[in-house]
Structures are given as C-alpha cells and as structure tokens.
Amino acid sequence: MPLQPLILSSLIALLTACASDKPAPVEPAQPVPVQLPAKAAPLPAYQRELSGSLLNVPHEAEVELALLAVDSRGNPEALLGNIQLRGTGGALGFRLPFNPETFNKHSRIELHGRANQAGRLILRLPQQRIARGETQTLGELRLVPAP
C-alpha cells in the first residue's frame, strides 16, 4: 500500500514536533487600556446643545438622532443637527449641538431618533417637540420598538 509510508512519516514528524524541549515563549499580558469618557469640549459661543440619555439601546446598535424643522403636515423641512452613536447595552448618553439662529427660522422643531442593528430598523424615538432654541437637558428618553 503506497499510503502507509506517507502516513507513517507524517506521524513521526508530528511526534517529533511535539517532543521539542523548548516551550513556546510566553509574552507577559499587556493590560488593556481603559477608555475613559472624553471630557466634553466646550461649545462655541454660537452653538447650543440638547443632551440626555437614551434607554433600551442594545449593544452594538447604530443610533442616529436628528434635530429637524418640520412643516404643519409633519414632513421634514430642514436638518438642524444630527449625531450617530453606537449602543453599549446600557443608557447611552448624547450631546447634540445646533445653531440657535437656524432654530429660530422655523416654527416647529422636533428631535427624531432611530436604532438599526444588522441593517434593520429595530427601535425608534417617539418625536420630541423642542420649544426653545437654547441648551437643554432632556433627561432619559426611551426608545420603543419600530413598527
């Protein structure tokens, strides 16, 4: 049988490699750097911001928040600011800067949000009406299942 010598020589080579006296070098484990949250840079004098936290965002979900000017039928007229975030599985803090001068040119302003995972819309933020063009903390906002 011609395969027998090939199998035998492969087995001998494998046993020889395993019988080596030198153990594989072990490198000391490097500590993983802990990423501390970056301090928020101060806003330029001409900007304001909306801040708060989003609840129910799954780990690794892609979240987009948009501050929109909408018309009387609820259709978007202008984008006043937007940010994109990645879910951590817990409360997800956000800061959405905007220019208050553009805010004052529109009669109705709303904060909209959505979360996607694996390219599929999974959650949405019920529209939040924003009445004033100044820095505001919105608190905890809960995302709900998307239809």
PAFI-316253 format. One record per residue: y, x, z of N, C-alpha, C, O in turn; residue in one letter. Coordinates in steps of 0.05 Angstrom, whole numbers. Atoms other than C-alpha are relative to their C-alpha. Layout:
    n_yy    n_xx    n_zz   ca_yy   ca_xx   ca_zz    c_yy    c_xx    c_zz    o_yy    o_xx    o_zz  residu
       Y       X       Z       Y       X       Z       Y       X       Z       Y       X       Z       A
...
//
This chain:
    n_yy    n_xx    n_zz   ca_yy   ca_xx   ca_zz    c_yy    c_xx    c_zz    o_yy    o_xx    o_zz  residu
     -23      17       0       0       0       0      25      18       0      28      35      17       M
     -23     -17       3      66      31     -22      22      -6      21      38      12      26       P
     -21       6     -19     110      -4      31      -6      12      27      13      16      43       L
       7     -10     -26      72      25      90      15      26       7      25      29      29       Q
     -14     -25      -6     102      96      85      31      -5       5      43       8      21       P
     -28       6      -3     172      66      77       6     -12      27      26      -5      40       L
      -4      13     -26     165      22     138      -3      20      23      12      20      42       I
       5     -20     -20     136      79     179      23      19       3      31      26      25       L
     -23     -19      -2     193     127     161      25     -14      11      40      -1      25       S
     -23      15     -10     245      73     176      -2      -3      30      17      -1      45       S
       4       3     -28     214      61     244       4      26      15      15      26      37       L
      -4     -26     -13     213     135     261      30       7       1      39      17      21       I
     -29      -5       0     286     142     240      15     -17      21      33      -7      34       A
     -13      18     -20     305      83     284      -6      10      29      12      11      45       L
       7     -10     -26     267     111     344      15      26       6      23      31      29       L
     -14     -26      -3     299     180     334      29      -5       7      40       8      25       T
     -28       6      -5     369     150     333       4     -12      28      24      -6      41       A
      -2      12     -26     356     110     396      -6      20      23       3      16      45       C
       8     -19     -20     328     171     433      21      22       5      15      41      19       A
     -21     -20      -3     393     211     430       8       3      29       9     -17      43       S
      -8      -6     -28     413     245     496      29      -7       5      36     -12      28       D
     -29       4      -4     488     234     485       6     -30       1       1     -44     -18       K
      -9      28       0     513     167     508      25      -3     -16      41      16     -20       P
     -24       6      16     567     135     466      24       4      18      24      -5      41       A
     -24      -4     -17     636     156     491      12     -27       7      15     -45      -9       P
     -12      24     -10     668     102     533      30       5       5      37      23      20       V
     -29      -3      -3     743      95     528       9     -18      24      -1     -40      27       E
     -10      17     -22     780      71     590      14     -25     -11      28     -24     -31       P
     -13      25       9     802      -1     583      30       1       4      40       8      26       A
     -29       1      -1     875      -7     568       8     -27      11      -2     -48       2       Q
      -9      26     -11     910     -61     609      15     -15     -22      31      -4     -37       P
     -14      17      19     933    -118     566      28      -6      10      31     -16      32       V
     -27       5      -9    1008    -122     568       5     -30       3      -1     -46     -14       P
      -6      28      -5    1031    -187     599      27      -6     -13      47       8      -8       V
     -25       7      14    1083    -220     555      16     -19      18       8     -42      21       Q
     -17      17     -16    1138    -247     599      18     -16     -19      25      -6     -40       L
     -18      16      17    1181    -303     571      26      14      -3      39      24      16       P
     -25     -13       6    1241    -274     537      23     -16      12      23     -41      11       A
     -23      14     -11    1306    -290     571      15     -12     -24      19       0     -45       K
     -15      14      21    1345    -340     531      27      14      -5      42      19      14       A
     -25     -12       6    1402    -308     495      22     -21       3      18     -44      -2       A
     -21      20      -3    1469    -340     510       8     -11     -27       7       3     -48       P
      -8      13      25    1493    -389     458      27      10      -9      44      15       8       L
     -27      -5      10    1551    -372     413      19     -23       8       9     -45      13       P
     -20      20     -10    1615    -409     433       0     -25     -17       7     -46      -8       A
      -2      24      18    1610    -455     372     -26     -17       1     -27     -37     -13       Y
      25      15       0    1539    -479     388      -5     -14      27       5      -6      48       Q
      10      14     -24    1507    -528     437     -30      -1      -3     -41       7     -24       R
      29       1       2    1434    -540     452     -12     -23      15      -1     -33      34       E
      17      19     -13    1382    -591     471     -23      16      12     -35      33      -2       L
      22     -14     -12    1329    -566     519     -18     -19      16      -9     -42      23       S
      19      17     -15    1268    -594     555     -28      11      -3     -31      35     -10       G
      28      -8       4    1193    -591     553     -16     -23     -13     -11     -46      -8       S
      18      19      13    1140    -625     511     -26      -1      14     -38      20      21       L
      25       4     -13    1078    -654     543     -21      -9     -20     -15     -20     -41       L
      23       8      16    1008    -666     513      -4      17     -25     -17       8     -43       N
       3     -16      24    1013    -609     462     -26      18       4     -27      34      22       V
      24     -16      -2     943    -579     450       5      29      -6      25      36     -19       P
      -1     -29       5     931    -504     448      -1       5     -30     -17      -7     -44       H
      -2      -9      28     950    -473     381      10     -22     -20       9     -18     -44       E
     -11      20      18     980    -538     353      28      10      -9      42      23       7       A
     -26      -7      11    1041    -527     309      19     -23       4      14     -45      -5       E
     -19      21      -7    1101    -566     334      26       5     -15      36      28     -16       V
     -27      -2      12    1166    -580     296      17     -21      13      10     -45      14       E
     -20      19     -10    1227    -611     328      24       2     -19      32      23     -27       L
     -23       1      18    1285    -633     285      21     -19      11      15     -41      20       A
     -23      17      -7    1354    -660     303      11     -10     -26      21       5     -42       L
      -7      12      25    1371    -709     248      23     -20       3      25     -34      22       L
     -19      21       3    1430    -751     227     -14     -21     -16     -25     -15     -38       A
      15      22      14    1401    -819     206      20     -22      -7      40     -27       7       V
     -17      22       8    1432    -877     169      -8     -26      14     -26     -25      32       D
       5      25     -14    1431    -950     191     -28     -11      -5     -38     -27      11       S
      28       8       5    1361    -960     160     -20      19      12     -44      15      10       R
      18     -19     -12    1333    -901     198      -9      23     -18     -27      38     -11       G
       7     -22      18    1329    -854     138      17      25       6      40      22      12       N
     -14     -25      -6    1348    -781     148      23       5     -20      19       2     -44       P
     -23      -8      16    1417    -761     122       5      30      -1      11      41     -21       E
      -6     -29      -2    1424    -690     147     -17      12      22     -23      -1      42       A
      14     -16     -20    1386    -637     186      21      16      15      35      32       3       L
     -20     -14     -17    1429    -612     244     -11      24      14       4      41      23       L
      14     -22     -13    1378    -565     274     -29      -5       1     -38     -28       3       G
      29       4      -4    1304    -552     278     -12      26      11      -1      48       7       N
      15     -23     -10    1254    -506     312     -30      -5      -4     -38     -28      -6       I
      29       2       2    1180    -492     305     -12      16      24      -4      38      30       Q
      13     -11     -24    1135    -477     365     -30      -1      -3     -40     -15     -21       L
      29       1      -1    1062    -464     379      -9      -8      27       0       3      48       R
      10      11     -25    1025    -503     432     -15      20      17     -29      37       6       G
      13     -18     -19     999    -468     494     -21     -15      16     -36      -2      32       T
      19      16     -16     957    -525     523      13     -12      25       1     -29      37       G
     -14      11     -23    1008    -538     577      27     -11      -9      31     -16     -33       G
     -27       9       7    1080    -561     580      13      22     -18      12      46     -11       A
     -11     -18      20    1117    -529     521      31      -3       1      42     -23      -8       L
     -29       1      -2    1190    -512     535      13       5     -27       2      18     -45       G
     -15      -4      25    1241    -515     479      30       1       5      40      -9      24       F
     -29      -1       2    1313    -499     463       8      -4     -29       0      13     -46       R
      -8       7      27    1343    -530     401      30       2      -3      45     -16       5       L
     -29      -3       4    1412    -503     382      10     -17     -23      -4     -22     -42       P
     -13      15      22    1460    -543     339      30       4       1      41      13      22       F
     -29      -2       2    1532    -542     317      13     -27       6       7     -46      -9       N
     -11      27      -7    1571    -598     351      20     -11     -20      25     -35     -21       P
     -19       9      21    1622    -601     294     -15     -18     -21      -4     -38     -29       E
      15      17      19    1568    -627     246     -11     -25      13     -14     -45       1       T
      10      22     -16    1542    -672     301      20     -23      -1      13     -46      -4       F
     -21      20      -1    1609    -709     304       6     -14     -26      20     -33     -27       N
      -5      12      27    1609    -725     229     -19     -23      -6     -16     -36     -26       K
      20      21       5    1551    -774     236       0     -20      23       6     -13      46       H
      -1      21     -21    1546    -840     273     -25      -1      17     -24     -10      40       S
      25       2     -15    1473    -836     294     -17      25      -3     -23      34     -25       R
      15     -25      -1    1435    -774     316     -26      -5      16     -25     -17      37       I
      26       4     -14    1361    -772     335     -15      26       0     -13      43     -19       E
      19     -22      -1    1311    -720     357     -27     -10      -8     -37     -29       3       L
      27       7       9    1245    -724     320     -19      23       4      -9      46       4       H
      19     -22      -4    1182    -684     331     -28      -8     -10     -35     -32     -11       G
      28       4       9    1111    -676     305     -17      24       7      -6      47       8       R
      19     -22      -6    1050    -634     321     -23      -2     -20     -35     -23     -25       A
      22      -2      20     999    -611     269     -21      19      11     -14      39      24       N
      21     -19      -7     932    -579     281     -20       0     -23     -29     -21     -32       Q
      17      -4      23     889    -551     225      10     -16     -24      -6     -28     -39       A
     -12      13      23     937    -581     174       1     -30       2       7     -44     -18       G
       1      29      -3     931    -652     202      20      -8      22      21       4      43       R
     -19      11     -20     985    -692     238     -16     -13      22     -32     -31      17       L
      15      11     -22     958    -707     307      18     -14      21       9     -33      33       I
     -18      12     -20    1019    -724     351      27      -2     -12      35      11     -31       L
     -28       3       7    1090    -747     344      16      -5      25       6     -15      45       R
     -18       6     -21    1150    -752     388      15     -26      -7      28     -27     -28       L
     -16      24       6    1179    -822     392      30       8      -2      39      25      13       P
     -28      -9       5    1251    -817     366      16      -2      26      14     -21      41       Q
     -18      -2     -23    1301    -797     419      28      -1     -10      37      17     -24       Q
     -28       2       8    1372    -821     408      16      20      17      13      21      41       R
     -18     -20     -13    1423    -766     425      28     -11      -4      39     -12     -26       I
     -26      14       1    1490    -797     443      24      20      -1      45      13     -13       A
     -23     -19      -3    1534    -735     456      -7      26     -14     -29      36     -14       R
       3     -26      13    1545    -670     418       5      22      20      22      40      14       G
      -4     -22     -20    1541    -626     480     -27       9      10     -48      -3       5       E
      24     -11     -11    1489    -583     514     -12     -20      20       1     -30      38       T
      14      19     -17    1437    -628     547     -28       9       6     -41      22     -10       Q
      28      -3      -7    1371    -623     584     -13     -27      -2      -5     -46      12       T
      13      26       5    1325    -678     561     -24      -5      19     -35     -27      20       L
      22       3     -18    1271    -665     613     -27       2     -14     -29      15     -35       G
      26      -1      11    1198    -677     598      -3     -23     -21       2     -46     -15       E
       4      19      21    1183    -711     532     -30      -1      -7     -42      20     -11       L
      29       3       5    1113    -738     519      -5      -6     -30       6     -25     -41       R
       9       5      27    1082    -733     450     -22     -21       1     -39     -20      19       L
      20      21       1    1039    -793     430     -17       4     -25      -8      17     -44       V
      17      -3      24     981    -798     381      14     -11     -25      27     -32     -24       P
     -11       9      25    1003    -804     309     -18     -21     -12     -42     -20     -10       A
      17      21      13     981    -866     271     -15      11     -24     -29      -4     -37       P
//
